[in-house]
């Protein structure tokens, strides 16, 4: 699971589950997860009888949020918006490593370390 978003009215929520898999996310995988999750919701949450469930991949332009997200994308170009000493900053570079709750980026000859806890938003820069 990469992300979970619950929105809408409490009596008829929209549940969006975003998943990732090392071998890719297929329609078959999403269908299987949706069926299994629906069974659990129907069995365990009797009050939720009018919900909408969506299971999908977060897409190519996903936001990176966790240390695991950054580790999965080592070697890829990202743009990170973060706060340092009360100032908003941004940096673009290739993820070289993730260690001690920091993302290590390389941009040319520069190496930049950004604390994951200070990151406001981070996205993969797509190559077109």
N, C-alpha and C positions, 0 to 999 in steps of 0.2 A: 504494500500500500504506500503510495506516494503522498496522497492528500485525500481528505474527506471534507465535503462541504454539505451542510444541511441548511436548507433555506425554505421559505414559504411559511404557511400557517402551521402551528403545532399539530392540528388535527389532520392536516394533509400535506406533510412535508415533502420536499424534493431532496432526495439523497443522492449525491454525486460522489462516487468512489473512483479515484484515479489510481491505476496500478502500473507497475513496471515489472519486467521480467528480463533476465539476462539473454534469453533467446528471442525476445520481442513479445509484444502484446498482440494476440490474434483475436479475431471475432469469436472463435471457439472458446478461448480462455475467458473472455469477457462474459460470454453466455453462461458458461459453467459457474463462474463466480456469482453472477447475478442470480441464477437459480438457487445456489446454496445459500446465499445471503438472504434471499426472499424467504426461504424455508425457515431460517433462524428468526428473522423479524416476525414472521407470521406466528411462529411457535412461542417466542419469548416476549413479544411486545403486542399483546392482544389489543391494546388501545389504538395501535397504528393499523387501521384497516383501509386507509385511503392515502397511501404514499406512492411516490413515483421514484423508482430506483434507476440510476444510470451508472453503468460500469464501463470505464474506458481508459485508454492511454492518456497521459497528460499532454501529449502532443510534442512537437519538436521545439516549440518556444516555451517550454515549461520553466517555471521558476525553481531554482535550486534552493533548498531550505535547510537540509540537514547535512551533517558531516558525511553520512552515507551517500547523499546525492552528489556532493563534490567528489568523493572518492570514486564513484562510478564514472565520473566524467574527466578523470585525470587525462591530460593531453589535449583537451578541447579548449577552445577560446571562449571566454566568458566576459561579461561586463557585470561588475559588482558595484552597487551603491551601498555605502556604509557610513557610519558615524565614528569620528575619531576626535577626542578632546572637545566634544560638543559641536564639531563642524561636520557638515555633510560633504562627503567626497565620493568620487567614483574612480574606478580603475578598470582597464581592459587588458587582458593577458591570457596566456595559456596556463591552465592549472598544471603545475609541476608536481605538487604533492599536497597531502592533507595530513597534518600532524599537530598534536597538542591543541586541538580545537581551533586551528588556524588553517587557512587556505593559502598556499604559497603559489603566487603567480609569477610568470616570467613574461616580460615585455621587452624584446630586444636584449640588451645587456642588463636591464634592471630586474631585480627580484623584489617582489612586494609580498609582505605577509599581512593578511587581514584576518582578524579574529572573527570566527563564525558568529559569535554573539553580537557583534556590532553590525552585521549585515542586515540592511533593510530590504534589499531586493537583489537577486542575482539571476541572470539569464544566460543561456548558451547563445553565443553569436553564431548564427547560421552562415555557412559559406555558400554563396550563390554563384 
